[in-house]
Amino acid sequence: MKGKVDFFIVGTARCGTTSLCKYLLQCDRVFIPPIKEPHYFGRDLELSYRTTGPEYDSLYAQAPTHACKGDASTHYLCSRTAAEEIAVYNPDARIIIGLRDPVERAYSHYLYRVKEHAESRRFEEAIEASIALVDERSAGPDREPYASMGLYADQVSRFLSAFGKERVLIHLFEDFQRDSAAVCGDVLSFIGVDAVSGTNVDRVYNRSLPITSPLLARFLGQQSAVRRCWRWTVPSSLRAKVAAIARKTNLDMRAEPPMNEETARRLKAFFREDIDRLAQLLGLDLSQWT
């Protein structure tokens, strides 16, 4: 690979990182590979997918010589080892961290996993299971992620310790929603790239939307006798087209349904202490999250 990866968007999941990457890629000096989240670092995490060293290098083989290369694996933030691993790989790397109200983040993550057919429980059931595993330190991105991934104080502290404040840029999802172009400009400046005039930030990518038919979602997401028959009898090219249309049709394009108020109160109480620690660490007013 021609040089190391220059910057890492390490999280958090459900904080607009897909949109941010799309906006940054409008600048021809930014290179982020088609596999946005290669998950090479963070060896402590049990993930369903991660790249090997040669695979990771190959993702950047076609990067232009002048490009600033990025990795946008949002699971790095919650890893206990990724910060040190990245620092060993490239101690001069720039780290970008987006943070979101952890209650809203948990709910958005839940809706996303339902959309992706990775979650079938009620939100309240999933949250209680997630909170229970936090104490066991066995939760992770692919295992009950809703509570653990929102405990930011220690996660952010690891990257600040590994890289120093001057190499870590932190923005809030609320600011990104309010003025995406400004946040995008801040990121470009931080990684040493001239801002692009007229960046198109109108489209929001990778939204968490509710589904209209749980039965259809189960069919698309689970291995069943009916689905196995479907795989045996229908050509793969046609299956992919039909599945894509079915998934899109099965999304409710309205806004996210509101969270149960009692569940929201439960989560606010759960995250309150960590939010206070994070606010003190960063010198920010995060009272809007509590």
C-alpha positions as CSV (number, residue, x, y, z in Angstrom):
1,M,0.0,0.0,0.0
2,K,1.2,3.5,-0.9
3,G,1.5,5.0,2.6
4,K,-0.6,4.5,5.7
5,V,-4.3,5.3,6.1
6,D,-4.4,9.0,7.2
7,F,-7.6,9.4,9.1
8,F,-10.1,7.2,10.9
9,I,-13.8,7.9,11.5
10,V,-14.1,5.6,14.5
11,G,-17.7,6.1,15.4
12,T,-20.1,6.1,16.8
13,A,-22.6,3.9,14.9
14,R,-25.9,5.5,14.0
15,C,-24.3,9.0,14.1
16,G,-24.4,10.0,10.5
17,T,-21.0,8.4,9.5
18,T,-22.4,7.1,6.2
19,S,-23.6,10.5,5.2
20,L,-20.4,12.2,6.3
21,C,-18.4,9.8,4.2
22,K,-20.5,10.5,1.1
23,Y,-20.1,14.2,1.6
24,L,-16.4,14.0,2.1
25,L,-16.0,11.9,-1.1
26,Q,-17.2,14.8,-3.1
27,C,-13.7,16.1,-2.6
28,D,-11.3,14.4,-5.0
29,R,-8.5,14.5,-2.4
30,V,-10.4,12.2,-0.1
31,F,-10.3,8.4,-0.6
32,I,-12.5,6.1,1.4
33,P,-12.8,2.5,-0.1
34,P,-16.1,1.1,-1.2
35,I,-16.0,-1.1,1.9
36,K,-16.6,1.8,4.3
37,E,-16.1,-0.3,7.4
38,P,-13.3,-2.8,6.9
39,H,-13.0,-3.6,10.6
40,Y,-9.3,-4.4,10.5
41,F,-8.5,-2.9,14.0
42,G,-10.1,-3.8,17.2
43,R,-9.0,-7.4,17.7
44,D,-10.8,-7.7,21.0
45,L,-14.2,-7.5,19.2
46,E,-16.1,-10.6,18.1
47,L,-17.4,-9.5,14.7
48,S,-19.1,-11.4,11.9
49,Y,-16.8,-9.8,9.4
50,R,-13.3,-8.3,9.4
51,T,-10.5,-7.9,6.9
52,T,-7.0,-9.4,7.0
53,G,-3.8,-7.4,6.6
54,P,-3.5,-8.1,2.9
55,E,-7.2,-7.4,2.3
56,Y,-6.9,-4.1,4.2
57,D,-3.9,-3.0,2.1
58,S,-5.7,-3.9,-1.1
59,L,-8.6,-1.6,-0.3
60,Y,-6.3,1.3,-0.7
61,A,-4.2,0.1,-3.6
62,Q,-6.1,2.2,-6.1
63,A,-6.0,5.4,-4.0
64,P,-4.5,8.3,-5.9
65,T,-1.1,9.4,-4.8
66,H,-2.3,12.8,-3.6
67,A,-5.3,11.4,-1.7
68,C,-6.0,11.6,2.0
69,K,-7.0,8.0,2.8
70,G,-9.7,7.2,5.4
71,D,-11.2,4.2,7.2
72,A,-14.7,4.7,8.6
73,S,-15.2,1.6,10.8
74,T,-17.6,2.8,13.5
75,H,-16.9,-0.2,15.8
76,Y,-13.4,1.0,16.6
77,L,-14.8,3.5,19.2
78,C,-16.2,0.8,21.4
79,S,-13.2,-1.5,21.1
80,R,-10.8,-1.6,24.1
81,T,-7.8,-2.2,21.9
82,A,-8.4,-0.3,18.6
83,A,-7.0,3.0,19.7
84,E,-3.7,1.5,20.6
85,E,-3.6,-0.7,17.6
86,I,-4.2,2.3,15.3
87,A,-1.6,4.4,17.1
88,V,1.0,1.6,16.5
89,Y,-0.1,1.4,12.9
90,N,0.1,5.2,12.3
91,P,0.8,7.4,15.3
92,D,0.2,10.5,13.1
93,A,-3.3,9.5,12.2
94,R,-6.2,11.8,12.6
95,I,-9.2,10.6,14.6
96,I,-12.8,11.8,13.9
97,I,-15.5,10.9,16.5
98,G,-19.2,11.6,16.1
99,L,-21.3,11.3,19.3
100,R,-25.1,11.2,19.6
101,D,-27.5,11.3,22.5
102,P,-27.0,7.6,23.7
103,V,-30.7,7.1,24.2
104,E,-31.5,8.1,20.7
105,R,-28.5,6.2,19.4
106,A,-29.7,3.0,21.0
107,Y,-33.1,3.3,19.5
108,S,-31.8,4.2,16.1
109,H,-29.5,1.2,16.3
110,Y,-32.4,-1.1,17.2
111,L,-34.5,0.1,14.3
112,Y,-31.5,-0.3,11.9
113,R,-31.0,-3.9,13.1
114,V,-34.8,-4.6,12.7
115,K,-34.5,-3.2,9.1
116,E,-31.5,-5.5,8.5
117,H,-33.4,-8.5,9.8
118,A,-30.9,-8.9,12.7
119,E,-33.4,-8.1,15.5
120,S,-36.9,-9.5,16.2
121,R,-37.5,-8.6,19.9
122,R,-39.4,-5.7,21.2
123,F,-37.1,-2.7,22.0
124,E,-37.8,-3.0,25.7
125,E,-36.7,-6.7,25.7
126,A,-33.6,-5.9,23.7
127,I,-32.6,-3.0,25.9
128,E,-32.9,-5.0,29.1
129,A,-30.7,-7.8,27.7
130,S,-28.2,-5.3,26.5
131,I,-27.9,-3.6,29.9
132,A,-27.5,-7.0,31.6
133,L,-24.5,-7.8,29.4
134,V,-22.8,-4.4,30.1
135,D,-22.0,-5.6,33.7
136,E,-20.6,-8.8,32.3
137,R,-18.4,-6.8,29.8
138,S,-19.4,-9.3,27.1
139,A,-21.6,-6.9,25.0
140,G,-20.3,-5.7,21.7
141,P,-21.2,-4.5,18.2
142,D,-22.6,-7.9,17.2
143,R,-23.9,-8.9,20.6
144,E,-26.5,-6.7,22.5
145,P,-24.9,-3.4,21.3
146,Y,-27.6,-0.9,22.4
147,A,-26.4,0.0,25.8
148,S,-22.6,-0.7,25.7
149,M,-22.0,1.3,22.5
150,G,-23.5,4.4,24.2
151,L,-21.1,4.5,27.1
152,Y,-18.8,7.0,25.5
153,A,-16.6,8.3,28.4
154,D,-14.1,5.5,28.5
155,Q,-14.3,5.0,24.7
156,V,-13.4,8.6,23.9
157,S,-10.7,8.7,26.7
158,R,-8.8,5.8,25.1
159,F,-8.4,7.7,21.8
160,L,-7.5,10.9,23.6
161,S,-4.8,9.0,25.5
162,A,-3.5,7.3,22.4
163,F,-3.4,10.4,20.1
164,G,-3.7,13.5,22.2
165,K,-6.4,16.1,21.9
166,E,-4.8,17.8,18.9
167,R,-5.3,14.7,16.8
168,V,-8.9,13.9,17.8
169,L,-11.8,15.9,16.4
170,I,-15.2,15.4,18.1
171,H,-18.5,16.6,16.8
172,L,-22.1,16.0,18.0
173,F,-24.7,14.4,15.8
174,E,-27.1,17.3,16.7
175,D,-24.6,19.8,15.1
176,F,-24.2,17.5,12.1
177,Q,-28.0,17.4,11.6
178,R,-28.3,21.2,12.0
179,D,-25.4,22.1,9.7
180,S,-23.8,19.1,7.9
181,A,-21.8,21.3,5.5
182,A,-20.1,23.1,8.4
183,V,-19.2,19.8,10.1
184,C,-17.9,18.4,6.8
185,G,-15.8,21.5,6.4
186,D,-14.4,21.1,9.9
187,V,-13.4,17.5,9.1
188,L,-11.7,18.4,5.8
189,S,-9.7,21.1,7.5
190,F,-8.8,18.8,10.3
191,I,-7.4,16.2,7.9
192,G,-5.5,18.8,5.9
193,V,-7.7,19.0,2.8
194,D,-9.1,22.2,1.4
195,A,-12.9,22.4,1.8
196,V,-15.1,21.9,-1.2
197,S,-17.4,24.8,-2.2
198,G,-21.0,23.8,-2.8
199,T,-20.8,20.4,-1.1
200,N,-24.2,18.7,-1.6
201,V,-25.5,17.6,1.8
202,D,-29.2,17.3,0.9
203,R,-29.4,13.5,0.9
204,V,-29.4,11.6,4.2
205,Y,-27.9,8.1,3.9
206,N,-28.5,4.9,5.8
207,R,-31.6,6.1,7.7
208,S,-33.1,3.8,10.4
209,L,-36.7,3.2,9.3
210,P,-39.3,1.0,10.7
211,I,-40.6,-2.0,8.7
212,T,-44.3,-2.5,7.6
213,S,-44.3,-6.3,7.6
214,P,-42.4,-8.3,10.2
215,L,-43.4,-11.5,8.3
216,L,-41.7,-10.3,5.1
217,A,-38.6,-9.2,7.2
218,R,-38.3,-12.7,8.7
219,F,-38.5,-14.2,5.3
220,L,-35.8,-12.0,4.0
221,G,-33.5,-12.4,7.0
222,Q,-33.9,-16.0,8.2
223,Q,-33.1,-19.4,6.7
224,S,-36.4,-21.2,6.4
225,A,-37.6,-24.1,4.2
226,V,-39.5,-21.6,2.0
227,R,-36.4,-19.5,1.6
228,R,-34.2,-22.5,0.8
229,C,-36.7,-23.5,-1.9
230,W,-36.6,-20.0,-3.2
231,R,-32.8,-20.1,-3.4
232,W,-32.8,-23.5,-5.2
233,T,-35.4,-22.5,-7.9
234,V,-34.9,-18.8,-8.6
235,P,-31.7,-17.5,-10.4
236,S,-29.4,-15.5,-8.1
237,S,-29.6,-12.4,-10.3
238,L,-33.4,-12.4,-10.1
239,R,-33.4,-13.1,-6.4
240,A,-31.2,-10.1,-5.7
241,K,-33.4,-7.8,-7.6
242,V,-36.6,-9.1,-6.0
243,A,-35.1,-9.0,-2.5
244,A,-33.9,-5.4,-3.0
245,I,-37.4,-4.3,-4.1
246,A,-39.0,-6.2,-1.3
247,R,-36.7,-4.6,1.3
248,K,-37.4,-1.1,0.0
249,T,-41.1,-1.8,-0.2
250,N,-41.1,-3.0,3.4
251,L,-39.8,0.2,4.8
252,D,-42.1,2.8,6.3
253,M,-40.7,6.0,4.9
254,R,-42.2,8.1,7.7
255,A,-40.1,9.3,10.6
256,E,-39.0,6.9,13.3
257,P,-41.9,5.9,15.6
258,P,-41.6,7.5,19.1
259,M,-39.9,5.5,21.8
260,N,-41.9,4.4,24.8
261,E,-41.7,7.2,27.4
262,E,-41.0,4.8,30.3
263,T,-38.2,3.1,28.3
264,A,-36.7,6.5,27.5
265,R,-36.7,7.4,31.2
266,R,-35.0,4.1,32.1
267,L,-32.3,4.7,29.5
268,K,-31.7,8.3,30.5
269,A,-31.1,7.1,34.1
270,F,-28.8,4.4,32.9
271,F,-26.6,6.7,30.8
272,R,-26.7,9.8,33.1
273,E,-23.5,9.1,35.0
274,D,-21.5,8.3,31.9
275,I,-22.8,11.5,30.2
276,D,-21.6,13.6,33.2
277,R,-18.2,12.0,32.9
278,L,-18.0,12.7,29.2
279,A,-19.1,16.3,29.6
280,Q,-16.3,16.8,32.2
281,L,-13.8,15.0,30.0
282,L,-14.6,17.2,26.9
283,G,-15.6,20.4,28.6
284,L,-18.9,20.3,26.8
285,D,-22.5,21.1,28.0
286,L,-24.4,17.8,27.3
287,S,-27.4,18.7,29.4
288,Q,-29.6,18.2,26.3
289,W,-28.9,14.5,26.5
290,T,-30.1,14.2,30.1
